[in-house]
Amino acid sequence: MNILIIGGSRGIGKATALELAKAGHRLLLTGRNKDKLEEAAKELPPDTLILPLDVTSEESADRLLLFMEQQGFDVDGLIMNAARFPKAETKTSVIKPNASELSEILEANVVANYRIIQRLLPKLKAGDKIVIIGSTSGIRQDKGGVYGVSKWALRSYAYNLRAECKDYGISVSLVHPGATSTETRQKKSAEDVSLLETSDLGIMIATIFRLSKQAVVEELSIRPIVGDTY
Ligand SMILES: NC(=O)c1ccc[n+]([C@@H]2O[C@H](COP(=O)([O-])OP(=O)(O)OC[C@H]3O[C@@H](n4cnc5c(N)ncnc54)[C@H](OP(=O)(O)O)[C@@H]3O)[C@@H](O)[C@H]2O)c1
């Protein structure tokens, strides 16, 4: 399959790319930082495409479609992984962040996904798959602050999208990572079990693309055994 990963240069997106490449899929990775995309591409097969793109910009969907057309990348799978994280000082609060912080996080975590999926849907066909990356902060009150608000909204969007997409035979899956070790939040030592590995998510997300065209993983939540310790 030709699979597009929005936010594929680092963290969970990159780990998913590594797993999908092992399974023989052709990939297009996006992210804002070109150097990071090029670094990721070095670990992937030579037919991997990269496109620097900020999904919060309104013309991002047009640029993406044009690039895919120029490269002959007929998308069959879409992984919406990019997200904006909250400011560290106020990350657990819905009282302290001002309304503009809420708007920015909704723009990145909800509106950007809405915009890109809406533009790409006409390119998808029966049997194709959309995977949306949520968060365990979007399924429970988890001191998630405005980030949690955005992920709850994203979850509602994914449920509604799945209901509409079933008429076209397109599956919509929602994956909720718990606390995961990435560049921004690293394990304290090799023995630290408070954070998931990015490969835990990569393996689970890539597995969705092994399922038959009639199957949908509706919702999947993966957490460290000890729970999230944000
Ligand atoms: N890590 C966790 O503990 C955790 C927990 C729950 C849920 N999640 C969710 O899992 C997903 C991945 O998280 P992660 O921790 O792997 O994140 P990450 O390491 O920060 O990677 C995010 C990826 O998205 C790209 N990106 C970010 N903003 C973008 C934008 N405006 N336009 C285009 N690309 C953008 C990044 O590249 P550039 O920065 O170069 O743009 C990068 O490739 C997110 O949806 C996040 O909410 C993560």
PDBQT file of the ligand as one rigid body, heavy atoms in Angstrom, charges set to zero:
ROOT
HETATM    1  N1  LIG A 301       4.558  10.719  23.257  1.00  0.00    +0.000 N 
HETATM    2  C1  LIG A 301       3.537  10.555  24.091  1.00  0.00    +0.000 C 
HETATM    3  O1  LIG A 301       3.710  10.338  25.299  1.00  0.00    +0.000 OA
HETATM    4  C2  LIG A 301       2.124  10.614  23.572  1.00  0.00    +0.000 A 
HETATM    5  C3  LIG A 301       1.073  10.294  24.451  1.00  0.00    +0.000 A 
HETATM    6  C4  LIG A 301      -0.228  10.350  23.991  1.00  0.00    +0.000 A 
HETATM    7  C5  LIG A 301      -0.484  10.674  22.680  1.00  0.00    +0.000 A 
HETATM    8  N2  LIG A 301       0.544  10.976  21.831  1.00  0.00    +0.000 N 
HETATM    9  C6  LIG A 301       0.193  11.336  20.457  1.00  0.00    +0.000 C 
HETATM   10  O2  LIG A 301       0.970  10.581  19.550  1.00  0.00    +0.000 OA
HETATM   11  C7  LIG A 301       1.262  11.364  18.397  1.00  0.00    +0.000 C 
HETATM   12  C8  LIG A 301       2.763  11.405  18.169  1.00  0.00    +0.000 C 
HETATM   13  O3  LIG A 301       3.379  11.884  19.336  1.00  0.00    +0.000 OA
HETATM   14  P1  LIG A 301       4.971  11.873  19.511  1.00  0.00    +0.000 P 
HETATM   15  O4  LIG A 301       5.222  11.961  20.966  1.00  0.00    +0.000 OA
HETATM   16  O5  LIG A 301       5.559  10.770  18.727  1.00  0.00    +0.000 OA
HETATM   17  O6  LIG A 301       5.330  13.299  18.879  1.00  0.00    +0.000 OA
HETATM   18  P2  LIG A 301       6.737  13.894  18.386  1.00  0.00    +0.000 P 
HETATM   19  O7  LIG A 301       7.877  13.023  18.769  1.00  0.00    +0.000 OA
HETATM   20  O8  LIG A 301       6.731  15.324  18.812  1.00  0.00    +0.000 OA
HETATM   21  O9  LIG A 301       6.575  13.822  16.783  1.00  0.00    +0.000 OA
HETATM   22  C9  LIG A 301       5.542  14.532  16.171  1.00  0.00    +0.000 C 
HETATM   23  C10 LIG A 301       5.658  14.410  14.669  1.00  0.00    +0.000 C 
HETATM   24  O10 LIG A 301       4.691  15.300  14.072  1.00  0.00    +0.000 OA
HETATM   25  C11 LIG A 301       5.374  16.326  13.336  1.00  0.00    +0.000 C 
HETATM   26  N3  LIG A 301       4.637  17.588  13.512  1.00  0.00    +0.000 N 
HETATM   27  C12 LIG A 301       4.377  18.240  14.661  1.00  0.00    +0.000 A 
HETATM   28  N4  LIG A 301       3.691  19.364  14.414  1.00  0.00    +0.000 NA
HETATM   29  C13 LIG A 301       3.505  19.424  13.069  1.00  0.00    +0.000 A 
HETATM   30  C14 LIG A 301       2.885  20.349  12.198  1.00  0.00    +0.000 A 
HETATM   31  N5  LIG A 301       2.312  21.478  12.644  1.00  0.00    +0.000 N 
HETATM   32  N6  LIG A 301       2.885  20.098  10.872  1.00  0.00    +0.000 NA
HETATM   33  C15 LIG A 301       3.464  18.967  10.400  1.00  0.00    +0.000 A 
HETATM   34  N7  LIG A 301       4.067  18.047  11.171  1.00  0.00    +0.000 NA
HETATM   35  C16 LIG A 301       4.101  18.285  12.489  1.00  0.00    +0.000 A 
HETATM   36  C17 LIG A 301       6.792  16.336  13.914  1.00  0.00    +0.000 C 
HETATM   37  O11 LIG A 301       7.758  16.862  13.024  1.00  0.00    +0.000 OA
HETATM   38  P3  LIG A 301       8.176  18.449  13.069  1.00  0.00    +0.000 P 
HETATM   39  O12 LIG A 301       8.315  18.833  14.495  1.00  0.00    +0.000 OA
HETATM   40  O13 LIG A 301       9.435  18.537  12.271  1.00  0.00    +0.000 OA
HETATM   41  O14 LIG A 301       7.037  19.153  12.410  1.00  0.00    +0.000 OA
HETATM   42  C18 LIG A 301       7.009  14.853  14.153  1.00  0.00    +0.000 C 
HETATM   43  O15 LIG A 301       7.287  14.175  12.941  1.00  0.00    +0.000 OA
HETATM   44  C19 LIG A 301       0.640  12.744  18.643  1.00  0.00    +0.000 C 
HETATM   45  O16 LIG A 301      -0.636  12.795  18.031  1.00  0.00    +0.000 OA
HETATM   46  C20 LIG A 301       0.502  12.798  20.154  1.00  0.00    +0.000 C 
HETATM   47  O17 LIG A 301      -0.540  13.652  20.580  1.00  0.00    +0.000 OA
HETATM   48  C21 LIG A 301       1.844  10.951  22.255  1.00  0.00    +0.000 A 
ENDROOT
TORSDOF 0
